[in-house]
Amino acid sequence: MASEKTKELYRILMEKGYPKEFCAEIAYKHMNTDYTAGRMLAYLYRVSNPRIEDLVDEMLAILSDRQQIMQKKEMEQAQAVMNDVYRNGL
């Protein structure tokens, strides 16, 4: 089930005249979380008519940032478990 931001992203991309298949790929496959769709929407509101290449570049940057955030959270969680083991033992 697509979120409201994902649906809005698809609608905005279509309104800007990008091909339907491209819009669906971006919105529903790659930018399908509130975080990623929100970031892409912010980009589209700042940049009036980006080329497809620029849009894809921004999408890749957003996905890279999201991946780094997820890795950081995983490392923080693992460190919290290790700290608990150090404090309380196994």
C-alpha positions in Angstrom: 0.0 0.0 0.0 1.5 3.3 -1.1 1.8 6.1 1.4 0.2 9.5 0.8 3.7 11.0 0.1 4.5 8.3 -2.4 1.2 9.0 -4.2 1.9 12.7 -4.1 5.4 12.1 -5.5 3.9 10.1 -8.4 1.4 12.8 -9.1 4.0 15.6 -9.1 6.3 13.7 -11.4 3.4 13.1 -13.8 2.4 16.7 -13.7 6.0 17.7 -14.6 5.7 15.6 -17.7 8.0 12.6 -17.0 7.1 9.3 -18.7 4.5 7.2 -16.8 6.8 4.2 -16.4 9.6 6.4 -15.0 7.3 8.0 -12.5 6.0 4.7 -11.3 9.6 3.3 -11.0 10.7 6.3 -9.0 7.7 6.7 -6.7 6.6 3.2 -6.1 9.8 1.2 -6.3 12.6 3.4 -5.1 11.1 6.4 -3.2 8.4 4.3 -1.4 8.9 5.4 2.2 7.7 8.7 3.7 11.3 9.7 4.3 12.5 9.1 0.7 9.4 10.4 -0.9 9.5 13.5 1.3 13.1 14.2 0.4 12.3 13.8 -3.3 9.3 16.1 -3.0 11.4 18.7 -1.3 13.9 18.5 -4.2 11.1 18.8 -6.8 9.7 21.9 -5.0 13.2 23.5 -5.0 14.2 22.7 -8.5 11.5 23.6 -11.0 12.2 21.3 -14.0 15.2 18.9 -13.4 16.4 16.7 -16.2 15.8 13.0 -15.8 19.5 12.5 -15.2 19.4 15.0 -12.3 16.3 13.4 -10.9 18.0 10.0 -10.9 21.1 11.5 -9.4 19.1 13.0 -6.5 17.2 9.7 -6.0 20.5 7.8 -5.7 21.8 10.4 -3.2 18.6 10.1 -1.1 18.9 6.3 -1.1 22.5 6.5 -0.1 21.7 8.8 2.8 19.0 6.5 3.9 21.3 3.5 3.8 23.9 5.3 5.9 21.3 6.2 8.5 20.1 2.6 8.7 23.6 1.3 9.1 24.3 3.9 11.8 21.2 2.8 13.7 22.2 -0.9 13.4 25.7 -0.1 14.8 24.2 1.9 17.6 21.9 -1.0 18.5 24.8 -3.4 18.4 26.9 -1.1 20.6 24.0 -0.8 23.1 23.9 -4.6 23.4 27.7 -4.8 23.9 27.5 -2.1 26.6 24.9 -4.1 28.4 27.0 -7.3 28.2 30.0 -5.3 29.6 27.9 -3.9 32.5 25.8 -7.0 33.3 27.8 -9.9 31.9 26.2 -12.6 29.8 
